[in-house]
Amino acid sequence: MCAEALLNRTEMNARIHSAARCDLKKYLYPRAAYVHIPFCISKCRYCAFNSVVGDNSSYESYTAAVIREIEMSEVMPKPLETVYFGGGTPTVLGADRLLRIFDTLSNHLRVSRYAEITIEANPDTVNVDLLAALRKAGFNRLSVGIQSFDDNLLKVLGRTHDSAKAVQAVCDAKDCGFDNISIDLIYALPYQTPADWQHDLESAIEIEPKHISLYELSIEDGTPFAEFCASGELGLPCEDDQVEMYSIARHILADSSYEHYEISNFAMKGYRSRHNQVYWRNEAYYGFGAGASSYIGGVRATNHSDICTYMKLISTGMSAAAYVEKLDAKDALGETIMLGLRMLDGVSLKRLNERFGLRVEDLYSREISDFVERGLIDISDGCIKLTAPGLLLANEVAMAFMP
């Protein structure tokens, strides 16, 4: 076990609080909280997230551990402005457990009355009663993992719902008062053509979500898809088709009034994800649950991903952190550029220089000059931004600034 994980919660809070006192800039104090619920009703074939198939007994024990972790956390000066329940599939816990966790957040850390409060869900893990209870309790944003509207592709992915259930879930959520609904879609799926993908996008637009996240399929080690790919059984689209699918998405969604504001994210005006922008700006946040990360006082701590280890440490009043680091100013600056370039607004050179007390233009002059010359980034209005070609090579650009 990492030595840092042996720190008790009091010692961990003292370290974080001490680091925060060194610099009073507001980005050091978390105004966002992420709660990780690692349970699903089944494991999809492409999924490498920290998630497992759970049952009622594990749900209850885990809920108690998350509540205790929240209660042991340091209270910061300002209330939370965003709360995000992610997973896994948080809605498998049911309304009672979810509301107990949320009530603890509200009572211990305080939640602004204007906060964005998001919960992820899969179409077959919600019903009208659950959605109504969540909305009444204060959840005001729902993120639905649809992935595709093609029933054949859903079966290939190992999803447990069909397209009709996905549409019904969104309609039920609207009926229960959820105005701010986001949906996830995946492209470059096995056997998927650009025409198939266009149909998915058109189906998505028909149900009028306020926000759409689009992710290119990634083949992750240890997943069934990785095995299929290694044996040549997966039938993935060629690179040209993948590029075409991304281009199709940008044009179709723009024509339907969706703003492309981040590499993978599109939103109606006023409906950008406030919580995710905290990550992309490399600002401070709490993280609760197995595998969750926090970033407080310039210190990043990541909990043990193993659920049993996490619960055991928390039950004894110990920190569940498996890894703790504090980046120096230059590395923190590079990380902030790397994350900020995901947003199409780019990153402000003035704000970066003020925040870290360093000059981006001096530290990364070679990298910036190279990417400008290659047409991958642009500097305008005092901001560094990815160009349209740069969006397709965003990972290469990001790597150049990675600590």
ABEGO torsion letter per residue (X at the ends): XBAAAABBAAAAAAAAAAAAAABABAAABBABBBBBBABBABBBAABABBBBBBBAAAAAAAAAAAAAAAAABBBBABBBABBBBBOEBAAAAEAAAAAAAAAAAAAAAEBBAABBBBBBBBAAABBAAAAAAAAAAGBABBBBBAGBABAAAAAAAGBABBAAAAAAAAAAAAAAGBABBBBBBBBGBBGBBAAAAAAAAAAAAAAGBABBBBBBBBBBBGBAAAAAAAAGAAGBBBAAAAAAAAAAAAAAAAAAGBBBABAABBBBBGABBAAAAAAAAGBBBBBBEBGBBBBBGGBBBBBBABAAAAAAAAAAGBBABABBBBBBAAAAAAAAAAAAAABAAEBBAAAAAAAAGBBAAAAAAAAAAAAAAAGABBBBGGBBBBBAAAAAAAAAAAAAABX
